[in-house]
């Protein structure tokens, strides 16, 4: 008797029920116009919406204009942004019932940057950029000008920006929100002692460095209510001695769980150009496994998970509850189909694509009969 693959078993993220444990990880496209999606987003996300994954998360979406990583990043801070996303979501919903999440973010000192294919450097204000905000006036790189150290009023405005973007996300009908507290962006900058040198209630001790991220989570949870799953992406380590580390990650994870966090998405790095990351297959899984041992809520792992057997092994061993892929989906937008075929699972696919299967029994969909036109 064969055992059904754990990767294709259902999963509950707070109020959200998922068909399987495969997540399309948020991937910045740097192609928006004034924060609004363009045709590229519909084509790109439309392909991923019919992939058979359990959850599709839109790219990092800025909660205010100065929070964009690049001028081409998505935003959810204006009526125009909301209208553009409404059209995009309508298109995705018309072809797929996949659960949809949005990653809300503020880039902090990593804002006002060029797109990666243009070098990724800071865009100076004299060239159309803007002054980034940060916990402290410490530049991302030593050759860059210092960002603006946020005042108490700036902090309150950021909290309200997250709450307002979350209210817009609720109106758009998203099933889940992922708050970006990783990869060196603003909320991670507040967590890390490498970027946060404040001497007020938002810096210094771990308790105080956690304050803004926890306040943002609470504001977002209050804004959307219990019907939407609110989760968090965390960097488990800065990969630098004296920086943010897994022990601190465990502590903030417990605090988030106590506030009602629906899931934790564990990544790493991003706060310093000096990081030394030992990249290899599944190189971040052990961080997710450590967090999973400490909390009762679902934990997602991400990072060079490329093979179905590898993903199944992670879930079956209890190292994480869900796996997220990004580049893997760019290379193979039907990755869950391959995983289902190799592992003996089942995915949902549009009827328009069924003719791609051999006539008769399919290891992906069960008994399939393809009609002739």
N, C-alpha and C positions, 0 to 999 in steps of 0.2 A: 504493500500500500504506500503510495507516494504521499509526501507531506506538502501541503500548499505552501508556497513561498511566503515568508513573512513580509517581504517587500510589497506584496500585493494584498496585504491584509488591511482592513479599515483602520483609521486613526481618528481620534477626537482631539481637536485643539480647542479647548474651552467649549463654546457653543457650536463650533464648526466641525461637521462630520466629513471626513475625506475618504475617497474610495481606495486610495493606496498611499504609500509612504514615500513617494517621489515628488520632489519640489523643484520647479524651475526657479533657480536662484535669480534675484534681481541683477540685471546687467545694464549698466549705463550705456546709452547709445549716442549721447552728445549731439543730438540731431534736432532738438526742439527749437522753436522760435519764440522768444520771450516767454519761455516756460510752457508753451503749448505743443502738444504732439502734432506730428506731421504724418504724411502717408507712410513713411518708413515704419513708424511705430505700429500702424495697423497691419502692415505686411509681416513685419518681424514677430509681433506678439500674436497675430492671427495664426501663424504657422505653429507657434508654441502652444496655443490654446487647443489645438487639435492633436497634440502629441500623445495624449493618454496619461499625462502626469496627474497627480492628485491635486496639486496646488501650483498656480502660476503667480509669481510676485513681480509686479512692475518695478522698474528701476528706481534708484534713489530719486525722490521727488522733493524738491526744496519747499520748505514751509514759508519762506519769504524770499524776496528777490535777491538779497545779498547772501542768502544761504545756498545759492547754486554753486556747484563745483566749477562749472564752465558756463559761458553764455548759452550753450546748447543743451543745458540740463532741463528736465521736466520740472514744473512747479505746480503747486496747488495753493496759490496765494491770491488769485484774482478770479473774477467772474469769467474772464476769457479762458483762463486755465481750466476752470471747472467745466465750461461748455465744451472745450476741446476734448477733455477726458470723457465727458458724457457721450460724445460721438464715438470715441474709441471703444469705450466699454460696451456701447450698444452694438458695435460691429462684432466684438468678441462674443458677446452673449448670443448673438444671432447664429453663430456657428458651433458653439460649444457650451456645455454646462459645467466646465471646469471651475473650481473655486478660485476666486481672484483676490489677491492681496496687493497692497501698495506699501512701499517702503518710504516712510517719511523721514526727512533728513535735513540737517543744516551742516554745511561744510566747514564752518568756522574759519580757521586760518588757511585752510586748503581751498577756499573759494577764490573766485576771480582767476581761474586757471585756464590755460589753453587746452584744447582737446588733446588726448594722447597722441593722435597722429600729427599734431602740430607741435609736439615737444612737451606739452604738459606744464610749461613754466607759468609762473605768476604773470598775469596781464597787468601792467602798471596802470594807474589811473589816467596817465597822459595818453594811453593807447586804448582807452575805452573800458578799462577795468574798474574795479571799485575797491574800497578799503575793507579788507576782511576783518571779522570780529574773532576774538579768542578769549580764553580765560585770562591769559597774561600776554604781555607784549613780547612774546618770543616767536621769532619767525620760524616757518617750517624748514627753511634752509638758511644757512648763515649769510648767503649773498643776497637774500631778499629783505625788503624793508619789513619792519615789525608790524604786526597787526594791531588793531585797536583793542586794548584791554577793556573788557566789558564792564560797564557800570551796573549798579543795582537796577536801574531803570532798563538798561539793555537786557538784562537777564529776565526781567518780568515780561518784556516785549517778546522775547524768544519763547517763553512758556506759552503765552497767549497765541503766538503764531502756530505752534504745534497743535494747540487745542482747536484753533480755527480751521487749520488744514484737516484735522481729524473730523470735524463736523462736516466739512465739504466731502470727505471720503465716505462718510456715512450716507450723505444725500446721494452720492453716486452709486451706492449699492455694493460697495466692496464688502467681501466676506471677512476679511482680516486686514489688520494693519501691523506692519513690522516697523518698530522704531529703531533707527540706525544709531547705535551707540558704539560702533566699531570703526576700524580702518582709518583712524586718525581724524575723523570728523568731529564736529563741535562737542557732542556729548562724551565721546571718548577723550577728547582733549581735557575736559573737566575731570574725568576719572584718573588720568595718568599724571603722576608726579613729574614727569618729564616736561609736560606742557602747562601744568597748572601750578603756579607759584603764588597764588593768591593768599592774602593774610586775613580774609574776612570769613564769613560763614560758608563760603563756597570753595574754600581751599585749605590746604594743610593736611589735616587728618583724613583717613579714609572715609570716616563718617561725613566730613564736610565736602570732600571731593565727590562723593556719591549724591550729594544733596540735589543738585540741578537735574541729573538724569532721573532720579526718583520723583522729583516734582513734575517733570515733563510727563513721565509715565502716568502719574496720578491725574494730571490735567487731561490727558488724552483719554484715559479710561472713563473719566467723568463725562467727557464730551460725547462719547459714542454710546455709552451704556453697555449693558451686559450682552446684547445681541451680537456684538462684533468681537471676534477674537483679537486681542491686542498682545503681540509678542515683541521680542527684543532681539536684535543681533548684537552680540558682544565680541570684542577681540579678547581672547583668553590671555594673551601676553603681548607685550611690546617687543619681545625678542631682544631686549637690552637689559643688562644688569641695572637694578635700581628703578626700573620702570614698572608699569602695570603688569601683574602676573596672575597665575592661575588661582592662588590663594585669595587674592582680592576679587577675582572673577566669581569664585564660589560665594563669597560674602554678598556681593551685589546681586547674584542670582537668587540667593535665599530671600533677600529683601524684596526683590521683584516678585517672587512667588507669593510672598505674604501680601503684596498689594493686589494680587489677582492676575498676574501675568499668565497668558495662555500657553506660551511656548518660548523657548530660548534657542536661538540660532547661533552656534558657536563657531567663530572664525578666529583670526589672529592678525596682529601687526597693523602697520599703517601710520603710526603716530610719528615715526622718526625715519629719516633717510639713512640712518646708521644701523638699522635693523639687519640682523643676519639670520635668515630663515632657512632651515634645512629642508628644502622642498623635496617632496617625494610622494608617491602614491599614498593617499589618506593621511598626510602628515599632520592634520589637525584632529583626527578622530580621537586620539587619547585625551585631548582637552574636553571634548564633548562627553566622553565616557566618565571623566572625573566629575563634571558638573552633574551628569545624570545620576551618579551615586549619591549626590547631595540634595537633590530636589525630587519632587514627585510629579512635576509637570513635564510634558513632552520636550525632548531635546533634539534639535536638528544638527547634523554635522555636514560640513562642506569642505571642499579643497582636494583636487586631484582624485576624485572618485569617478572612475571612468568605465569600469567593467561591471556588468550585472552581478556576477558572482561575488565581487568585492562588496557591492552595495548590500546584497543579501546577507553576507557574512556579518557586516556591521550591525544590521538590524537583528538578525537571528541571535547574535551573541549578547544583545542588550547594550551595545556601546552607544547607540543612539536610537531614537524612535523613528527618525525620518532622515533621508539623505537628500541633499540639494546639489544640483549640478548647474553649471553655467556654461563653460567652454564646451563641455560634453554635448550640450544641447545645440550650440552653434555648429558643431561638426555634424551632429546627427539629430535633427529635430524630431525624429521618431524613436529616440532612444528607448522609451518605455515599451515600444513594440518589440524591439530586439531583446530587452530584458524579459518580457513576458514569454517570448518564444524560447529563450534559453533556460528560463527557470520554471516554466510551466504555469505561468500566471495568466491573468486575463485583463485586458484593457478595453476601454470604450473608444470606438473610432467612428468617424462620420461614414454614412453609407456610401457617399460618393467615392470613398477610397477603398472599398472592399474588393474591387476588381483587381487590386494589386496582389491579392492573395490567390493561391492555387485553388482551383475548383474543388469543393468538398470540405473536408475537415481542416480546420486551422488550429495550430497550437496556441494562437494568440486569442482568437475570438470564439473558439468552440466550433460547432457545426455551422458552417457558412455556405449558403447557396447563392451564387452570383448570377443574376439574371442577364440575359442577352438583350440588347437594345435593338 
